[in-house]
Amino acid sequence: MKALIVDAEELYRLSLREVISVSGNFHEILEAGSEHEFLARTAHHADFSLIIVHPGSLGEDGEDCLKLAKRLYPDAAIVVILDRAGQAAMVPNGVPTVHRGASVSQIVMTIRRALKLPLDGFGTVASQPAAPNVRRMMDMPAPRSGDSSLIARRPDSDIDFSRLSYRQKQILAMAADGLPNKEIAARLSIAEGTVKAHMHAIFKVLGVQNRTQAVIRYGAAGRAQAARNQEMAYATAS
């Protein structure tokens, strides 16, 4: 199984990694500390079994990331970390939540319920003392959260990326990795204005209005292609 932690606080992400590692048989645990990093992960990974989102740490981007996680990974188990009771209103129906100050045992059990894993005999293991730094990190003061009004669309994976030039594909891939226009320009040794012009051309080809939508569609197309490749490999093997 593969898990993704979406949380702006590095220390809290480190503590969650330890908690997740004892919650199930995870072969890979990835992290995203911002919306850009989250989008970059979605562009390259299609098979998350678990996504833990801490919206309050991400400010205005928190609710957007939660909605995107739900739309992009409908089969994944999603767990939301809440800083206060009032934040429950942003959580989609059926998505389990756990308070930021919950015990390690409570978080482990919430994760296992979300994954539909057996709970019998696991509470004892989860109740064992965590690494010395885990409780301190879990009890750190929570950041202030912001409001969000952006509602993301479900991405369309049926996009013909062959209509993009090689340079535009380079820029889109870098944008999916979370790089800003200035850094993309520096890496490609071109003017920042040129990057912006390419981005606007990319928007037109993909039929989107902004960078976030372009990256989402890029990620969706990549996952669709991976699925097609897997089907072809299976058909050949048969």
C-alpha positions as CSV (number, residue, x, y, z in Angstrom):
1,M,0.0,0.0,0.0
2,K,1.0,3.6,-0.6
3,A,0.1,6.6,1.6
4,L,0.2,10.4,1.2
5,I,0.4,12.9,4.0
6,V,-0.8,16.4,3.0
7,D,0.3,18.8,5.8
8,A,2.2,22.0,5.8
9,E,4.0,21.3,9.1
10,E,7.1,19.2,8.6
11,L,7.4,18.0,12.2
12,Y,3.8,16.9,12.2
13,R,4.3,15.0,8.9
14,L,7.3,13.2,10.4
15,S,5.2,12.1,13.4
16,L,2.4,11.0,11.1
17,R,4.8,8.9,9.1
18,E,5.6,6.9,12.2
19,V,1.9,6.5,13.0
20,I,1.1,5.4,9.5
21,S,3.9,2.9,9.5
22,V,2.4,1.0,12.4
23,S,-1.2,1.2,11.0
24,G,-0.7,-1.1,8.1
25,N,1.7,-2.7,5.6
26,F,2.7,0.4,3.7
27,H,5.6,0.1,1.2
28,E,5.8,3.8,0.5
29,I,4.7,6.9,2.5
30,L,4.9,10.2,0.6
31,E,4.5,13.8,1.8
32,A,3.2,17.1,0.4
33,G,3.6,20.3,2.4
34,S,1.7,22.6,0.0
35,E,-1.0,22.6,-2.7
36,H,1.8,22.7,-5.3
37,E,3.5,19.7,-3.8
38,F,0.1,17.9,-3.6
39,L,-0.5,18.5,-7.3
40,A,2.9,17.3,-8.1
41,R,2.3,14.0,-6.3
42,T,-1.0,13.5,-8.1
43,A,0.7,14.0,-11.4
44,H,3.0,11.0,-10.8
45,H,1.1,8.6,-8.5
46,A,-2.2,7.0,-9.2
47,D,-2.5,4.3,-6.6
48,F,-2.7,5.8,-3.1
49,S,-4.4,3.6,-0.6
50,L,-4.5,6.2,2.1
51,I,-4.5,10.0,2.0
52,I,-4.3,12.0,5.3
53,V,-5.1,15.7,4.9
54,H,-4.6,18.4,7.5
55,P,-6.6,21.2,6.0
56,G,-6.0,23.7,8.8
57,S,-2.3,23.6,8.2
58,L,-2.7,24.6,4.6
59,G,-4.6,27.8,5.1
60,E,-6.9,28.8,2.1
61,D,-5.6,25.8,0.1
62,G,-6.6,23.2,2.7
63,E,-10.2,22.7,1.7
64,D,-9.2,22.7,-2.0
65,C,-6.7,19.9,-1.4
66,L,-9.3,17.9,0.5
67,K,-11.8,18.2,-2.3
68,L,-9.2,17.3,-4.9
69,A,-8.1,14.3,-3.0
70,K,-11.7,13.0,-2.8
71,R,-12.2,13.6,-6.6
72,L,-8.9,12.3,-7.9
73,Y,-8.7,9.2,-5.7
74,P,-12.3,8.1,-5.1
75,D,-11.2,4.6,-4.1
76,A,-8.6,5.7,-1.6
77,A,-9.2,5.9,2.2
78,I,-9.1,9.5,3.2
79,V,-8.6,10.7,6.8
80,V,-8.9,14.3,7.8
81,I,-7.0,15.9,10.7
82,L,-9.1,18.6,12.4
83,D,-7.8,21.4,14.6
84,R,-11.2,22.3,16.0
85,A,-14.7,21.0,15.9
86,G,-16.0,23.7,13.6
87,Q,-13.8,22.4,10.8
88,A,-15.9,19.3,10.4
89,A,-18.3,21.3,8.2
90,M,-15.8,21.2,5.3
91,V,-15.4,17.4,5.4
92,P,-17.4,15.4,2.8
93,N,-19.9,12.9,4.2
94,G,-18.5,9.6,5.1
95,V,-14.9,10.8,5.4
96,P,-13.5,9.9,8.8
97,T,-11.9,12.6,11.0
98,V,-9.6,12.7,14.0
99,H,-8.6,15.6,16.2
100,R,-5.1,16.8,16.0
101,G,-4.5,16.2,19.7
102,A,-5.8,12.6,19.5
103,S,-3.6,9.8,20.9
104,V,-1.5,7.6,18.6
105,S,-3.8,4.7,19.3
106,Q,-6.9,6.7,18.2
107,I,-5.2,7.8,15.0
108,V,-4.0,4.3,14.2
109,M,-7.5,2.9,14.8
110,T,-9.1,5.6,12.6
111,I,-6.7,4.8,9.8
112,R,-7.4,1.1,10.0
113,R,-11.2,1.7,10.0
114,A,-10.8,3.9,6.9
115,L,-8.8,1.1,5.2
116,K,-11.3,-1.5,6.3
117,L,-8.6,-3.4,8.1
118,P,-9.4,-5.7,11.1
119,L,-9.2,-4.0,14.5
120,D,-9.1,-7.1,16.7
121,G,-5.9,-7.2,18.7
122,F,-4.5,-4.1,17.1
123,G,-5.5,-1.7,19.9
124,T,-2.9,-3.2,22.1
125,V,-0.1,-2.7,19.6
126,A,-1.2,0.9,18.9
127,S,-1.3,1.7,22.6
128,Q,2.4,1.1,23.0
129,P,4.5,4.2,23.6
130,A,5.5,5.9,20.4
131,A,8.9,7.2,19.6
132,P,9.9,9.9,22.2
133,N,9.4,12.8,19.8
134,V,6.0,11.7,18.4
135,R,3.8,12.9,21.2
136,R,5.6,16.3,21.4
137,M,5.1,16.8,17.7
138,M,1.5,15.7,17.8
139,D,0.8,18.2,20.6
140,M,2.3,21.2,18.8
141,P,0.0,24.3,18.5
142,A,-2.1,24.3,15.4
143,P,-1.8,27.1,12.8
144,R,-4.7,29.4,12.1
145,S,-6.8,28.3,9.1
146,G,-8.3,30.3,6.4
147,D,-11.5,30.2,4.4
148,S,-11.7,28.9,0.9
149,S,-14.2,29.5,-1.9
150,L,-12.5,27.6,-4.8
151,I,-14.4,24.5,-5.9
152,A,-12.3,22.2,-8.1
153,R,-13.6,20.3,-11.1
154,R,-13.2,16.7,-11.8
155,P,-10.3,16.5,-14.3
156,D,-10.8,15.3,-17.9
157,S,-8.2,12.7,-18.8
158,D,-9.2,12.5,-22.5
159,I,-6.7,15.2,-23.6
160,D,-4.5,15.0,-26.7
161,F,-1.1,16.1,-25.3
162,S,0.4,15.5,-28.8
163,R,-0.9,19.0,-29.6
164,L,1.6,20.5,-27.2
165,S,5.1,21.3,-28.3
166,Y,8.1,19.7,-26.7
167,R,8.9,22.9,-24.8
168,Q,5.3,23.2,-23.6
169,K,5.4,19.6,-22.3
170,Q,8.6,20.4,-20.5
171,I,7.0,23.5,-18.9
172,L,3.8,21.6,-17.9
173,A,5.9,18.8,-16.4
174,M,7.8,21.3,-14.3
175,A,4.7,23.0,-13.3
176,A,3.3,19.7,-12.1
177,D,6.4,19.4,-9.9
178,G,5.4,22.6,-8.3
179,L,8.0,24.9,-9.8
180,P,7.1,28.6,-10.2
181,N,7.5,30.3,-13.6
182,K,10.6,32.1,-12.5
183,E,12.4,28.8,-11.6
184,I,11.1,27.1,-14.8
185,A,12.6,30.0,-16.8
186,A,15.9,29.7,-15.0
187,R,16.2,25.9,-15.6
188,L,15.3,26.2,-19.3
189,S,17.4,29.4,-19.8
190,I,14.5,31.3,-21.2
191,A,12.7,34.5,-20.1
192,E,10.0,34.3,-17.5
193,G,7.6,36.0,-20.0
194,T,8.3,33.2,-22.4
195,V,7.2,30.7,-19.8
196,K,4.0,32.7,-19.2
197,A,3.3,32.8,-22.9
198,H,3.7,29.0,-23.2
199,M,1.5,28.5,-20.2
200,H,-1.3,30.5,-21.8
201,A,-0.9,28.4,-24.9
202,I,-1.1,25.2,-22.8
203,F,-4.3,26.5,-21.2
204,K,-5.9,26.9,-24.7
205,V,-4.9,23.4,-25.8
206,L,-6.1,21.7,-22.6
207,G,-9.3,23.8,-22.4
208,V,-8.5,25.1,-18.9
209,Q,-8.4,28.6,-17.4
210,N,-5.5,28.4,-14.9
211,R,-2.3,26.6,-13.9
212,T,-4.0,24.4,-11.3
213,Q,-6.5,23.0,-13.7
214,A,-3.8,22.3,-16.3
215,V,-1.7,20.3,-13.7
216,I,-4.8,18.3,-12.7
217,R,-5.5,17.4,-16.2
218,Y,-1.9,16.5,-16.8
219,G,-2.0,14.1,-13.8
220,A,-5.3,12.6,-14.9
221,A,-4.0,11.9,-18.4
222,G,-0.9,10.3,-16.9
223,R,-2.9,7.9,-14.8
224,A,-5.2,7.1,-17.7
225,Q,-2.1,6.2,-19.9
226,A,-0.7,4.1,-17.1
227,A,-3.9,2.2,-16.9
228,R,-4.0,1.6,-20.7
229,N,-0.4,0.4,-20.6
230,Q,-1.3,-2.0,-17.8
231,E,-4.3,-3.4,-19.8
232,M,-2.1,-3.8,-22.9
233,A,0.6,-5.7,-20.8
234,Y,-2.1,-8.0,-19.4
235,A,-3.6,-8.7,-22.8
236,T,-0.1,-9.5,-24.2
237,A,0.7,-11.8,-21.3
238,S,-2.6,-13.6,-21.8
